[in-house]
Amino acid sequence: MKNILKSAVFLLSFVLFNSCTNDKDYVASANGFELRKDSSVTPPDVLLEANNADNFIKLEWDRANNGVPTSSAYSVLVSDHDNDPAFEKAVESVVGLDLTTADARNCTLKVGDFNDLLNRLPSFTCSAMNIDIRIKSKLGVASNALFQYSNPITVSVTGYPTLNQILALVKEGDSPDLSQKLASSAVSNLTDFEGYFYLEVGNYKMYRPDGCGDFSNPTVYGIGTPSSTGVASLVADQSQSFIVTEAGHYFIKASLGTGSGSSTCTIKKYRAFGPFGNATRGAGGAPVTSMVPMTYDANEKKWSITMDLIVGNNFKFKSNLWDGDAITPVGEPLPSPPYVPAASGAPSNTKIISTLGDLNGTGSVLVPIALTGGDIKVPGANNGAIKRFKIEMSVASPRNYSYTLEEVPN
């Protein structure tokens, strides 16, 4: 009996030991996975807008082996094979993926979908491009996420432009490719080009590239003398230049008409951007139409300020031109720093150059800014409380304006 008990105890100990030593401690690791092209669809060499609804390519791939028994989230990466072999400037998308089914590993990209991805590449051109398509696997979230990438599938394809039309404002002696740009609201719109610029002293003309932004054989417009309202003619004979005698900030709009004398631009100088609105004033403060001048960082190409805001209230941005220095208005409570009052010569409502607001009205940390957009709400309940925020905004990319609003701890 004792021997039986001893044997049973030994067997149980062995089983427990063996069970413990066989427990697997999973560690996530990148192993790669294979991407394949469905042979039932042959990608066309040339993309046409008329064929946007046609299938361009069908993809399927193996499950990413992360070293742990769990599923990944997938996305498609498109990059320029010749100019970006390390896909450092790749465009990422989930268009064409089945996001409703767990562990779905297939994607169908339409002609229109793929052309949109091509247009988002920094090196997009209307000529044939060699394009790499990869699948990106993501396991986990935030900074702890594990990424894997499939093998690339390379296709040669010619896309058509869908991005905004552009004009280059070129200083004499400079390259149009490297010069600052105006952009229109759509590829089909030639009447609402605009851009914000810091211009150095010199003579300037407008350069128009081909439909894909190539300046190899541009149309060059001379700029006539602006009127008292800033309106100037654009002339194709290049006979005139816009002459900047003092460096500064400018807001410039342009319209390319079809008749003689119908191409014009409007040039307006401004001194600074700044927030204005109910969030920038306490009771007894200066009128809310007065903006608070921000500081410009030429290296970062951003306007910024750290200031008090009334939480739960709204503000927008405006660019303005004025003479004289900022003067602290009378009235309390008054958020810091000092404000410019709505007085003669100050950046008041009467000297607005442009107004920008939140495109979506969501109060997001970083969103595009619309031309005449909505209010930007300061986070928090509308109870009169004042908190300090760092505000940054950028108009460096034409029609792709942005801002951030970040609370600064006391």
ABEGO torsion letter per residue (X at the ends): XAAAAAAAAAAAAAAAAAAAAABBBBBBBBAEBBBBBBAABBBBABBBAAAAABBABBBBBBBBBAGBBBBBBBBBBBBBAAABAAGAABBBBABGBBAABBGBBBBBBBAAAAAAAAAABAABBABBBBBBBBBBBBBEBEAABBBBBBBBBBBBBBBBBABBBBBBBBBBGBBAAABBBBBBABAABAAABBBBBBBBBEBBBBBBBBAAGBAABBBBBBBBBBBAAGBBBBBAAGABBBBBABBEBBBBBBBBBABBGABBBBBBBBABBBBBEAAABBBGBBBAABBBBBBBBAAAGBBBBBBBBBBGBBBBBBBBBBBEBBBBBBEOBBBOBBBBBBBBGBBBAAABABBBBBAAGAGBABBBBBAABBBBBBBEBBAGBBBBBBBBBBAABBGBBBBBBBBBBX
